[in-house]
Amino acid sequence: MSFPTSRESGAAAAAAPPGLECALPRGGGTPKAAAGNTGALPSTKHGAKPEHLGLAGDEERRQKQQAQQSETAGPGFRTDANGTTERDHDDEMECWICRFGGDTAQNPLITNVCKCRGSVGWVHRECIDAWVLSQRRSNCPSCGAAYKIFAIGEVELPQTCFEQLSFLFWELFLPLCAKALVLLVGSTINGFVVPWIIGVAFYHKYFFLGQSEAPLAYNASASTGINGTSLHPSLAEGESDLAFSGVWFWLSVMVYGWTWVSLWRCTASVWGKWQEFFSHTGLMSTTATATATATEAEAEDEEGEEAEEEDDEDAEFGLGPSTTVGTLHWTLDAALEWTGSSRKKLIPRMVELGVLVPVSVLLGHTPGQALLILVLAAGLGFGRFLYPRKRITDPVLRFTEAQEYKEGATALDIALWYIAYVTEMLCSILLSTFAGVVVHFALSPYLLTFPASLSALIGELSPIRVLAYWLIGFFCCLVLLQVEASILFPLFAPNVQLYFARSVDMDVEDDGDYWSVILAQVIDVDPLRIVVDFVCLCCIELTVLYVFLAAPLYVMFTAYGALTESGTSGNLTLPLASGFPVAIVGPGGDGVGAWLDFDLASELRPLVDDGSESLLSLLVCLACYLARLSRGVFAWLMDNPYWLNCAANALIVFGAGTAIFCMRRFPMKRMQLKVLRGVVMFLARHVVHLEDFLFDEQHLSILDSWLRSDAQSGPHFPEVQLSAYLVPRQCSLPPGSAVPRYLRLRLLVFSCLFFAASGALFWAIPLAVMTPLLIVVPYSVPLLCVSVNLIFLVFNPRMYFDAANEFMLLCVLFVFGVLLQPLFICASLWQLSLPQLVLETMEFDHKLRRMVGVYDDEAEDAAHS
């Protein structure tokens, strides 16, 4: 946006828009005249003549005179724009933005950019430019003076209106349209065309069927009695294949393509980061060697090149999204980069299609699936024997040895380590998908219907359902990681393994540290060993997840049957309906149409003829009509199932949002830690006798101090070194402590007891509320929503209503924000003038450097005052 740094109007404002002064020739100026321009134009004033527009040479001469005056006054003085000198205390003066001193040629400490004088007027050149231009600030926060913004360049601005419009058409409109067109085409190709081709390759049977067979194939679910969302409708010949009818078929095609495209591109992106992680070390070592043997002349050349690069970066930073035109170009460029809509992405897309299309064709056939599985298994087996890995048995030295291996890693080692990492990632994706299936199975038959057999489950699978399973399982994995970091890590010593969870807080922010930990984990593993460990992990984690979800449901429905004395599930129809039932009532037979078609003109005609009481009678008639109309509309709304369904869904959404906000506001973590602190201590001290092994004195003291305080944030524990993430508790015991006997058996007993106790404490209150509510609200989603809201309401009514108000305010802001955002955009564009657009476009196209100039309006301000 513009910076209103002057009150220019008329011809002067047309030549230089408010807030942006540019050293560009005007009124017959030539590029040659601007070639020697190293300064910046001050703003023109009312009535200024063309010969007094302030050329760059005048600005240069004025600056040289100031420098000479400063030298004459002595090294301890600097001269401002008015000829006065100020004491230069390099050791005392500091920038009022960064609060640091220092005066260098690249970043001098300057003043006179506003009315402020003395210690509050000194500022670094880079600081004031970044603060004003990047933050869109036009006035000094202390004195209120408008900053003088200059642009330095050697180009000529168009003068006439036709030249300005032509310039904007060729230099602004067409480039933006070209970028928008490239973005549209690239997004369509990358986001829809490529996934569609891959999906068509998988569902190729239904695209190459005969005309007589295709309709039967697409509508098989309706004719064969299979569910409309079934993923395996039968063909005309009776064979089963992956497809469904109508929109589900096309959605499956796109979801399949999007899944493979996402996996492929994520793998390629992570491979680039993985190579960068290893090349960074090699580059650093090479640079260190070259620096040790380089001559002084070469070092000076490198410093000069670095200084030029820094200047270019500063210029580009100054020309970033600080103007409207720059913001538009920056937004489109960022969108092009994010979507990969560039010509350099053409070859990667061709490689992507060349690999994924044949794989999808093979996956569309049972022999092809068997062939791919055989190839993967053979690759894992041969890789284990061809490239054996020496297993690192000492976990304490694992991190150090991994860094040593990294220094001398070859291209083959990097590729093999990355294959092991990708194998672990694929196993984690499979674990999330299996977790989603287990959640579905645990909620049946009470809340959902699960297929009767494994073959039926496989027969109903589709890309859409697999994606849904993965999303559910991924959410469960995130919850487990949160529990490990916020509950287990404060309670137990670091890296205590409880079979189904581990007390660790893997909060690694730096990318290099993250890849160092990953390298230490995959340095000595092979894909086959990863698969074996994955099977054991699945057996433990999925069993725990199933028991955690299925046991409370069984207890709740058993208690409901005991309350109603009618068996396990009572008189309920399992599975429970997801929402409130809506009775379909026809609105035609209750007289609603008569109320809506009420004839007002026939009753108003006699009143119009009689003028004496027309006003009062007219008001009474209108009131009666509005009352009868309101009754009719209300009756129609009550009898229309669509509006009732919308109202019920709105209440459910509001309750769910309020519950989420309550979970964020209520001190749930503090309550859980306060209860579990005594439970785990009792189990460790009196049952398994592992108190010294499971707990750390420092952790417990920090936790106890936090529980006694009223701090809103979580407890702050000392930072853990990267190597400590890989060291189990057995290897990091305090001095003088020995590993307990029968440790695995005792840990297994403690893990089972801790899981049972924590699960019972977690589900006790929800089950106590949901069981009696099940009699009144026998619907799954409303039951869960009402129960959670009721628990929070009883626990703290004031905090509950605050959360409800916060959610309602967020919804209102979202709705009005979506509606008003186009108006704000239009209002910001409406403020732009034609000369300002021309100047911003010229600045962006020719890479003009913008900077804050000297403030020289004090005399004029004094005259006006």
C-alpha angles and dihedrals in degrees: 000000000000126000109225096214097149141028097235121158140167119019093347091057091049090053095046118016117223115281099015123082115185131187093230125137113256133187101014097342116148132212089246090060089054095044093089093046112129098151134057134253119253116224118276119240136214112298096008114160122231092246090056099051092118112254122213091252091062090052090049093050091049091051092048090051090051090050091050091049089050091052091047091051090053136256092287095062136068127196123228129207093274095055096256121130128227129199112258110216102177091180094049106033116090136179111263090216105048095020092227131114129214130117119216134165092246094046111021125188105242140175137188094073089119140359094284115112134182124025093340093056100062118099138157117255093233093045096052093044093050093042094050102035102036096039093042093235116160103177137047110256091219107043100014094231116155113245118239107231118197134190120204120210148124103237135103124241121226112252111194125066092244092052091049093050091046091048092050091048095053100033103034114017099042096045092048091047090048092052091046091050092049089048092050094047094042093048091049093050097042097039104035116007098051094044090045092054091049091048091048089052089056095044093037094132092069093048095053101040121121119267092250093052102041099072092049090049094050094047098038094114091061095047101040098047095248118144115270090240093048114129098210112056115172126252125230090269091052098251119136123237141163107274143090138199132275122344093354090065095054092042090053090051092053096042091052091050094045091050095053093041091052092049092047096047094043090051091050092047093049090047089058091051090046091054091045089054091057097038090053091064092047091047092050093051092046091049092050091052093047091048092052092054100034122111125238092253092054090048090053091050091051091050090051092050091048090050090051091049090050090051090050091048091049091050092049090046090052090049092050124110093320093116133044094249092046091049092052093050092043092051093050093045091050090049091049091050094046095048094041092236098158137105093250088065093060096087094047089052091051091050089047092054092043091058105033099044095060090043090052091049090053092047089054090068129057094229089051091053091050090048093052092048090050092050092050093048091048091049092052092048097046091044090056093054099036096047108028117186125219105233116230106225098181108078091191092062096038096094093046094048090047090057090049091051089049093059093058100031118142127212090260092052091050091050094048092049090049091051089054090049093049089049090055091049092050090049090052089052090051090048091053091049092049089048089056090052090049091051089052091049093046093053092052136128093010102052106006139024117246125196114266096233142016092254090053090050092051090045092056096047119114136158089266094053093043089052090050091050091050093050091051092047092046089054090051090051091051090051090051092051090049091050091050093051101039104031112020098038095055092044102046137038116271117285098010106160115217096178094246097042142014131219100240137125107208097190099152111162102174116080093217092054091048093053090045090058091046091050091051089053097049099034095100105022131096128207093252092057089048090056092050092050089046092059092053091046092051092052092054102039097042092048091052091047093050094049092046092056105029100046096059092048091051091049092048096050091042090053089047090053090050091051094049094036092225107110134273098321099020116207093333124125108231128251097039118239112259096226145011115296116246118211112220107227123178110233095204102083102052100072095257091131091055091056092047093047095048110148109229097174095066091056095043096052097074090046092053091052091052105062099180099074099017098115098050094041091047092054092048091049092049091049092051091047093051091048093051091044091051091050091051094048091047091050090049092050092049092050095045110090093202094066093044090052091049091050092050092048091048091053091049092049091048092049093048092049091048090050091052091050089048091054088054096047103037118085094243095146092054092049093048094048092046092054098039093047092073095037096055092042091053093048094046096044103039106023112035099010095225100128096127092045099046101041138055119209094219092051092048093049092050091047093049091049091051093048091052093049130071096233114148096207123069126268115286114228125188116271117265122224118244093246090056091066089070098044114092122220092257090066098043103052119142117269112281094024122118130205108265120245119257088014097165094050093047091046089051091053092046092047092053093046093046092049092050094046096045092045092050092049091048096049100035099088097037092051092047089055100037097049098064091036089057088071091057102031109035093175122103105222097038090045093054093042095048093045095052093046092047092052093052092043093054093043096054118351095186094052090045093055090046089055091047091050091048092052092046091050090050091052092049092048091048094050095045091040092056090048097044099040094083089050091053091049092050091047092053091049091047090061092060116101126208095248091048092052090049092050094046091047091049090048093051097043096047096037094238114188115237122207141161111261136202117296107234103162097096094102092049092046090052091050092050091048 
